[in-house]
Amino acid sequence: GEDVEQSLFLSVREGDSSVINCTYTDSSSTYLYWYKQEPGAGLQLLTYIFSNMDMKQDQRLTVLLNKKDKHLSLRIADTQTGDSAIYFCAEMNTGFQKLVFGTGTRLLVSP
Amino acid sequence: GAVVSQHPSWVICKSGTSVKIECRSLDFQATTMFWYRQFPKQSLMLMATSNEGSKATYEQGVEKDKFLINHASLTLSTLTVTSAHPEDSSFYICSAEGTGLTIYNEQFFGPGTRLTVL
C-alpha cells in the first residue's frame, strides 16, 4: 500500500527559508500536493506538481520532486510567523482516485 | 470559487446518540465527495468516497453501518455517526471534487467538524 512519511517538526526564525521533506512509496502517483492546515481548520491547497516535473515555483514556494528517490520537498522562502501551521504532502493515485496524506510536519516560525 | 462548507463546526453529544454532519459544495457541483477523519496531531485518514446517487465506497476497517454516508445531491453529502461512543470523538473533514474544475484533480476541503462524545 501507499506510505507517505514526513518529519514531525520544524522550527525556523522569521525571514529564514523552511524546507519540509516528504517521501512516498507509490511510483504510480500522478500528482503530488502540499496542503497547509491551521489549528482547528480544514486543509488549504498550497501547490501541486505533476509527476513528470522536477520543480515548480510559485511565489515564495518552491517544490522539488525527485521521482527516482520518491522524494518531494517544499521550500518556503522568507518564512513569516503566519506560515506557522501543519503542512501535509499528499499523493494522488489516479487509478484509485484518492489522496494519501503524509504524516504532517508542524512548522513553527519564531520572530 | 470552489467553496465547501460543513455543518456543524463542532458538536458534543452523549454516548449512544447519533450525529449527522453535513458537507456542502457552495458554488460547484461535486461529483465526488470524500470523508476523512483526523485524530489529534495525526494525519487525515480517508474513511469513504461517495458519488452522487450511488452507495459510498468505504476504506478497509471503516464500519459502514457505523458511519452512514448519503450523497443525495450534487451539492450535499452527509455523514451520520450512529450510536456514537467516546472513541468516535475526532475531527471529521469532508472534501469535494467537481468534474472539470481543475486539471490536477483538486479536492476542495471543508473546515472540519469536531465531534466530542461524552
Interface residues (C-beta under 8 A of the other chain):
Chain A: Y31 Y35 G40 A41 G42 L43 Q44 L45 Y48 F50 F88 M92 T94 Q97 K98 L99 V100 F101 G102 T103 G104
Chain B: V4 Q6 T32 F34 K41 Q42 S43 L44 M45 L46 T49 I93 S95 Y104 N105 E106 Q107 F108 F109 G110 P111 G112 R114
